[in-house]
Amino acid sequence: MNCPRCNAAVPFRRTRCSNCGQDLRDYWKIISLSNIYYNKALGQAKIRDLTGAVSSLKQSLQFNKLNTNARNLLGLIYFETGEIVSALSEWVISKHYQEENNDADMYINEIQSNPNKLEMYSQVIRKYNSALDSAKHGDEDMAIIQLKKVTSQNPKFIRAHQLLALLYMMSDKKDNRNKALKLLNNIIKIDITNTTTLAYLQELSDIRPKADPLAVRTEEPKTSTRKTLPRLEEADQYKTITPYKEEKPSVLPFVNVIIGIITGLALMYFLIMPHIKSSEAENVNNNFKKYSENQAAADSDLTALKSQNETLQAKIADLQGELEELKGDGNASGSSLLEVYDKLFKAAELFMEEDMEKAARSLKKIDSKDLAGNAAKKIYDRIAEASFEEASEKIYIQGRDAYNGENAYAGAKDYDKAKELLLEALEYNPDNTDAMYFLGRTYQQTSKPKKAREYYEKIVNDYPESPRVADASSRLRELGV
């Protein structure tokens, strides 16, 4: 041990430092208390009392923050419960206090040595944060979809399981409450004293296992769990986890919704409509036979048939109208609704493949006014927000290469192609001052000083903070402005 005052080595159980004379009796008591709590936590961790172990380890570190054994064990418990960020934080702090002969090196290297695994952990954190945000804003269905992916990728992530179970419990559906019970029974095996898990299990105490269908309930069923369940915005355990890098927006759930709607309408037209027509024709024939056999009830039967036929014809007309609306004769842009959504799906597919340039170009072919429904427009806006700026930058680089005669245009400057690409870059991002500057240079080189001056002056006047202001000012002086 080292003296806390002069950092000189002190033999075990010496009550005074031989170097500076510091009294070490209180210091030994503090170190002993820290070790006592560490040993207690070790025993708790062995019997899966992870919540109790975390509490003991935090007390141990309060007495001695340099207790790297306690800090490393705390990181392992966080890792076991799916809290990857907290685990790494504890190991990094431990490494700071003890650079050599520290097990934290092994734990950190184990995670960082596998980039795919590290990226998976990052994706889990991003998806959990996104699901938490959806749940707080009332979009429980989207949150459940995302949390299912999180729990499948990291089955030990206790907080994600608890949040998914809570959303199932809030739905008040028996099947969902059974799913919540199954989730909670799985994670209680990881941490047997987690208070949140135990509280949720208490709320589900009225649910009987499926293996015992004849069991008689001895308690009155609870009318609603909404009054006793914690609100998401007030529960401390549901807090956003700080990820390692920014998450790219995911449009896959919205695409699935649109695909489901179109698939449902198609199935209705090709499967349900023929069945309705054949069924109604059969009903008409049967009623006609009954009419022939019983003339006394002819008038009442005829009235009923007419009323029923009018209702069915109205339903058929409504369905046919919806189908015609989907097929369409062409909207203002000359595309049917199905063609518009086909282009949107293509853009979404390219976006998920992270080909932002092609995604942006595909999206540019769509007029957002042609999209029906908020979900489709939301997908359009998200893809545009994520892809247009990046596409503008990539297309600008191609235009610059065409202007300079570099890379794909090596040895042959192509001012016409440069102008075409740079104008396209500005379509995706009108604030791209790099594209403005090289477009001005292109017009200057092709003897169009008026157009060149227009772009130079736009940079100087509208974007005074841009790094291109000095270059644009210099070119304006060349043009005599």
C-alpha positions in Angstrom: 0.0 0.0 0.0 1.1 3.6 -0.6 0.8 6.5 1.9 -2.1 8.8 0.8 0.0 11.8 1.8 3.5 11.2 0.3 2.8 8.1 -1.8 5.6 6.2 -0.2 5.3 2.4 0.1 4.0 1.4 3.6 4.3 -2.2 4.9 1.0 -4.0 5.6 -0.8 -2.9 8.8 1.7 -0.2 9.7 -0.2 2.5 11.5 2.2 5.3 10.7 4.1 6.2 7.5 7.9 6.0 8.1 8.5 8.6 5.4 6.2 11.5 6.4 4.8 10.4 9.7 1.2 10.4 8.6 -1.2 8.5 10.9 -2.7 5.7 8.9 -5.2 4.1 11.3 -8.3 5.9 9.8 -7.0 5.2 6.4 -6.7 1.5 7.1 -10.3 1.5 8.4 -11.5 3.1 5.1 -9.6 0.6 3.0 -11.1 -2.3 5.1 -14.6 -1.0 4.7 -14.2 -0.7 1.0 -12.9 -4.3 0.9 -15.8 -5.5 3.1 -18.4 -4.1 0.7 -16.4 -5.5 -2.3 -16.5 -9.0 -0.7 -20.2 -8.6 0.1 -20.9 -7.7 -3.6 -18.8 -10.6 -4.8 -21.1 -13.0 -2.8 -24.2 -11.3 -4.0 -23.1 -11.5 -7.6 -22.5 -15.3 -7.3 -26.1 -15.8 -6.3 -27.4 -13.5 -9.1 -28.3 -10.6 -6.7 -26.9 -8.2 -9.2 -29.0 -5.2 -7.9 -27.7 -5.7 -4.4 -24.1 -6.2 -5.8 -24.2 -2.9 -7.6 -25.3 -1.1 -4.5 -22.5 -2.7 -2.4 -19.9 -1.9 -5.1 -21.0 1.7 -5.2 -20.6 1.9 -1.4 -17.2 0.2 -1.7 -16.1 2.9 -4.3 -17.4 5.7 -2.1 -14.9 4.6 0.6 -12.0 3.9 -1.9 -12.3 5.1 -5.5 -9.0 3.4 -6.2 -10.4 -0.1 -5.5 -10.0 -1.3 -9.1 -11.2 -4.8 -8.2 -14.6 -3.3 -7.1 -14.7 -1.1 -10.2 -13.9 -4.0 -12.6 -16.6 -6.2 -10.9 -19.1 -3.3 -11.3 -18.3 -3.1 -15.0 -18.8 -6.9 -15.3 -22.2 -6.7 -13.7 -23.2 -3.8 -16.0 -22.0 -5.9 -19.0 -24.1 -8.8 -17.7 -27.2 -6.7 -17.6 -26.7 -5.3 -21.1 -25.4 -1.8 -19.9 -22.4 -1.8 -22.3 -21.7 2.0 -22.0 -21.7 1.9 -18.2 -19.4 -1.2 -18.2 -16.9 0.4 -20.6 -17.0 3.6 -18.5 -16.1 1.7 -15.3 -13.3 -0.2 -17.0 -11.8 3.0 -18.5 -11.8 4.7 -15.1 -10.2 1.6 -13.6 -7.5 1.7 -16.2 -6.9 5.3 -15.4 -6.2 4.5 -11.7 -4.2 1.4 -12.4 -2.4 1.3 -15.8 -0.5 -2.0 -15.2 -1.7 -5.5 -14.2 -5.3 -4.5 -14.5 -8.0 -7.0 -15.7 -9.8 -4.0 -17.2 -7.4 -4.2 -20.2 -8.6 -7.7 -21.0 -12.3 -6.7 -20.7 -11.9 -3.6 -23.0 -9.8 -5.5 -25.6 -12.4 -8.3 -25.6 -15.0 -5.8 -26.8 -12.9 -3.6 -29.0 -11.1 -6.5 -30.8 -14.3 -7.5 -32.5 -15.6 -4.5 -34.6 -18.8 -6.3 -35.6 -19.7 -7.0 -32.0 -18.9 -3.4 -31.0 -21.1 -2.1 -33.8 -23.9 -4.5 -32.8 -23.7 -3.0 -29.2 -23.9 0.5 -30.7 -26.9 -0.4 -32.8 -28.7 -1.9 -29.8 -28.1 1.3 -27.9 -29.4 3.5 -30.8 -32.5 1.3 -31.2 -33.2 1.3 -27.5 -33.0 5.1 -27.4 -35.2 5.4 -30.5 -37.8 3.0 -28.9 -37.7 5.0 -25.7 -38.4 8.2 -27.6 -41.3 6.6 -29.5 -42.8 5.3 -26.2 -42.5 8.7 -24.6 -44.3 10.3 -27.5 -47.2 7.8 -27.5 -46.1 5.6 -30.5 -46.2 2.3 -28.5 -46.4 0.1 -31.6 -43.2 1.5 -33.1 -41.5 1.2 -29.7 -42.5 -2.5 -29.4 -41.1 -3.3 -32.9 -37.8 -1.7 -32.1 -37.5 -3.3 -28.6 -38.2 -6.7 -30.1 -35.1 -6.2 -32.2 -33.1 -5.0 -29.2 -34.0 -7.9 -27.0 -33.2 -10.4 -29.8 -29.8 -8.9 -30.4 -28.9 -8.6 -26.7 -31.1 -11.0 -24.7 -29.5 -9.8 -21.4 -30.4 -6.1 -21.8 -32.6 -5.9 -18.7 -33.8 -2.3 -19.2 -35.0 -3.1 -22.8 -36.9 -6.2 -21.6 -38.5 -4.2 -18.8 -39.6 -1.4 -21.1 -41.0 -3.9 -23.6 -42.9 -5.7 -20.8 -44.2 -2.4 -19.6 -45.6 -1.5 -23.0 -47.2 -5.0 -23.2 -48.8 -4.4 -19.8 -50.1 -1.0 -20.7 -52.0 -2.5 -23.7 -54.5 -4.3 -21.3 -54.6 -7.3 -23.8 -54.4 -10.7 -22.2 -52.0 -12.1 -24.9 -49.7 -9.1 -24.4 -49.8 -9.5 -20.6 -48.7 -13.1 -21.1 -45.9 -12.0 -23.3 -44.9 -9.5 -20.6 -44.9 -12.2 -17.9 -42.7 -14.4 -20.1 -40.2 -11.6 -20.6 -40.0 -10.8 -16.9 -39.5 -14.5 -16.0 -36.6 -14.6 -18.4 -34.8 -11.5 -17.0 -35.5 -12.4 -13.3 -33.0 -15.2 -13.8 -30.3 -12.7 -14.6 -31.0 -10.4 -11.7 -33.2 -12.0 -9.0 -33.6 -8.9 -6.9 -34.2 -6.2 -9.5 -36.9 -4.1 -7.9 -38.5 -3.0 -11.2 -38.8 -6.5 -12.5 -40.3 -7.7 -9.2 -42.8 -4.8 -9.2 -43.9 -5.7 -12.7 -44.3 -9.4 -11.8 -46.4 -8.3 -8.8 -48.7 -6.4 -11.3 -49.0 -9.6 -13.3 -49.6 -11.9 -10.3 -53.2 -12.5 -11.5 -52.0 -14.3 -14.6 -52.0 -18.1 -14.5 -49.5 -20.1 -16.4 -50.8 -21.7 -19.6 -50.0 -25.2 -18.3 -52.7 -24.8 -15.6 -55.9 -23.8 -17.5 -58.2 -25.3 -14.8 -56.7 -23.3 -11.9 -59.3 -21.2 -10.1 -58.4 -17.6 -9.3 -58.6 -16.7 -5.7 -58.2 -13.0 -6.2 -60.4 -10.4 -7.9 -58.9 -9.6 -11.3 -57.4 -6.2 -11.5 -59.5 -3.8 -13.6 -56.6 -1.9 -15.0 -52.9 -1.8 -14.6 -52.6 1.7 -16.1 -53.1 3.4 -12.7 -50.3 1.5 -11.0 -47.7 1.3 -13.8 -45.1 4.1 -13.8 -45.3 6.8 -16.4 -42.4 6.6 -18.9 -41.4 10.2 -18.5 -41.2 9.8 -14.6 -39.4 6.4 -14.4 -35.7 6.9 -13.6 -34.8 3.5 -15.1 -35.9 4.6 -18.6 -33.4 7.1 -19.5 -31.7 7.6 -22.9 -28.3 5.8 -23.2 -25.6 7.9 -24.6 -24.4 6.1 -27.8 -20.9 6.1 -29.3 -22.0 7.8 -32.5 -25.0 9.4 -34.0 -27.7 7.1 -35.3 -28.8 7.1 -38.9 -32.5 7.3 -39.1 -34.3 4.1 -39.8 -37.2 4.1 -42.3 -37.7 0.3 -42.4 -40.7 0.3 -40.0 -42.5 3.0 -42.0 -41.8 1.1 -45.3 -43.2 -2.1 -43.7 -46.4 -0.2 -42.8 -46.8 1.1 -46.4 -46.1 -2.4 -47.8 -48.7 -3.9 -45.5 -51.3 -1.4 -46.6 -50.7 -2.0 -50.3 -50.6 -5.8 -49.8 -53.8 -5.8 -47.9 -55.6 -3.8 -50.6 -54.2 -6.1 -53.3 -55.4 -9.2 -51.3 -58.8 -7.6 -50.9 -59.2 -7.1 -54.6 -57.9 -10.4 -55.8 -59.2 -12.7 -53.0 -62.1 -11.1 -51.2 -63.9 -9.4 -54.0 -64.5 -12.6 -56.1 -65.7 -14.4 -53.0 -68.1 -11.6 -52.2 -69.5 -11.6 -55.7 -69.9 -15.4 -55.9 -71.4 -15.5 -52.4 -73.9 -12.8 -53.2 -74.9 -14.4 -56.5 -75.6 -17.6 -54.5 -77.7 -15.8 -52.0 -79.7 -14.2 -54.8 -80.4 -17.5 -56.4 -81.5 -19.1 -53.1 -83.8 -16.2 -52.3 -85.3 -16.4 -55.8 -86.1 -20.1 -55.3 -87.7 -19.3 -51.9 -89.7 -16.5 -53.6 -91.0 -19.0 -56.2 -92.0 -21.6 -53.6 -93.7 -19.1 -51.3 -95.6 -16.5 -53.3 -97.4 -15.2 -50.2 -94.1 -13.8 -48.9 -93.0 -12.5 -52.3 -93.3 -8.8 -51.6 -91.4 -8.8 -48.3 -88.7 -11.1 -49.7 -88.3 -8.9 -52.8 -88.0 -5.8 -50.7 -85.3 -7.4 -48.5 -83.4 -8.6 -51.5 -83.4 -5.2 -53.1 -82.2 -3.6 -49.9 -79.5 -6.2 -49.5 -78.5 -5.8 -53.1 -78.2 -2.1 -52.9 -75.9 -2.4 -49.8 -73.7 -4.9 -51.6 -73.5 -2.8 -54.7 -72.5 0.2 -52.6 -69.8 -1.8 -51.0 -68.5 -3.1 -54.3 -68.5 0.4 -55.7 -66.5 1.6 -52.7 -63.9 -1.2 -53.1 -63.7 -0.6 -56.9 -63.3 3.1 -56.3 -60.4 2.5 -53.9 -58.8 0.1 -56.4 -59.2 2.6 -59.3 -57.6 5.2 -57.0 -54.6 3.0 -56.5 -54.4 2.1 -60.3 -55.0 5.7 -61.3 -55.0 7.4 -64.7 -52.0 9.5 -63.8 -51.6 12.4 -61.4 -50.2 15.8 -62.0 -46.7 14.3 -62.5 -48.0 11.6 -64.9 -47.5 8.7 -62.4 -50.1 6.5 -60.8 -50.2 6.1 -57.0 -48.6 2.7 -57.3 -45.8 4.0 -59.5 -45.2 6.8 -56.9 -44.9 4.3 -54.1 -42.7 2.1 -56.2 -40.3 5.0 -56.6 -40.5 5.7 -52.8 -39.7 2.1 -52.0 -36.7 2.2 -54.4 -35.4 5.3 -52.7 -35.9 3.7 -49.3 -34.1 0.5 -50.4 -31.1 2.6 -51.6 -31.2 4.6 -48.4 -31.0 1.4 -46.3 -28.0 0.3 -48.5 -26.5 3.7 -47.5 -26.2 4.7 -51.2 -27.2 8.3 -50.5 -26.5 9.7 -54.0 -28.8 7.2 -55.7 -31.4 7.4 -52.9 -31.5 11.2 -53.3 -31.8 11.0 -57.1 -34.5 8.4 -56.9 -36.4 10.5 -54.3 -36.0 13.6 -56.6 -38.3 11.9 -59.2 -41.2 12.0 -56.7 -43.4 14.9 -56.0 -44.2 14.8 -52.3 -47.7 16.2 -53.1 -48.5 12.9 -54.8 -48.0 10.9 -51.6 -51.2 9.9 -49.7 -51.0 9.6 -45.9 -48.7 11.0 -43.3 -46.6 7.8 -43.0 -45.5 8.0 -46.7 -44.7 11.7 -46.4 -42.8 11.0 -43.2 -40.7 8.5 -45.0 -40.1 10.9 -47.8 -39.0 13.7 -45.4 -36.7 11.4 -43.5 -34.9 10.1 -46.5 -34.6 13.6 -48.0 -33.2 15.0 -44.7 -30.6 12.2 -44.5 -29.6 11.9 -48.1 -29.9 15.2 -49.9 -27.0 16.9 -48.2 -24.7 13.9 -48.6 -25.7 13.5 -52.2 -25.1 17.2 -52.9 -21.6 16.8 -51.5 -20.8 13.7 -53.6 -22.2 15.2 -56.8 -20.3 18.5 -56.1 -17.0 16.4 -55.9 -17.8 14.9 -59.3 -18.5 18.3 -60.8 -15.2 19.7 -59.3 -13.3 16.7 -60.9 -14.9 17.4 -64.2 -13.9 21.1 -63.9 -10.3 20.3 -62.9 -9.9 17.3 -65.2 -9.2 14.9 -62.4 -10.1 11.3 -61.4 -12.8 10.0 -63.8 -12.1 13.1 -66.0 -8.3 12.9 -65.8 -6.6 14.7 -68.7 -9.8 16.1 -70.2 -11.6 19.0 -68.6 -15.4 18.9 -69.3 -16.9 22.2 -68.4 -20.4 21.3 -69.7 -20.4 18.2 -67.5 -19.1 20.2 -64.6 -21.9 22.8 -64.9 -24.5 20.0 -65.1 -23.2 18.2 -62.0 -22.7 21.4 -60.0 -26.3 22.6 -60.8 -27.6 19.2 -59.7 -25.6 19.5 -56.4 -27.3 22.8 -55.7 -30.7 21.3 -56.3 -30.1 18.9 -53.4 -28.5 21.5 -51.2 -28.9 25.2 -52.2 -26.5 26.2 -49.4 -23.5 24.2 -50.8 -21.1 27.2 -51.2 -18.4 24.9 -52.7 -20.7 24.0 -55.5 -21.6 27.7 -56.0 -17.9 28.7 -56.2 -17.0 26.0 -58.8 -20.1 26.8 -60.8 -18.9 30.4 -60.9 -15.5 29.3 -62.0 -17.1 27.1 -64.7 -19.1 30.1 -66.1 -15.9 32.3 -65.8 -13.9 29.8 -67.8 -16.7 29.5 -70.5 -16.7 33.3 -71.0 -19.9 34.0 -69.1 -18.7 36.6 -66.5 -22.2 37.8 -65.7 -23.4 34.3 -64.5 -20.0 33.8 -62.7 -20.4 37.1 -60.9 -23.9 36.1 -59.8 -22.7 33.1 -57.9 -19.6 34.8 -56.5 -21.8 37.7 -55.1 -24.3 35.2 -53.7 -21.5 33.5 -51.6 -20.1 36.9 -50.4 -23.5 38.4 -49.6 -25.6 35.4 -48.4 -22.9 33.3 -46.7 -20.4 35.6 -45.0 -19.2 32.8 -42.7 -18.4 30.4 -45.6 -14.7 29.5 -46.1 -15.3 30.3 -49.8 -15.9 34.0 -49.2 -12.2 34.9 -49.7 -12.0 32.9 -52.9 -15.2 34.4 -54.3 -14.0 38.0 -53.4 -10.8 37.3 -55.2 -12.6 36.2 -58.3 -14.9 39.2 -58.2 -11.8 41.4 -58.3 -10.6 39.5 -61.3 -13.9 40.3 -63.0 -13.5 44.0 -62.1 -16.1 44.2 -59.4 
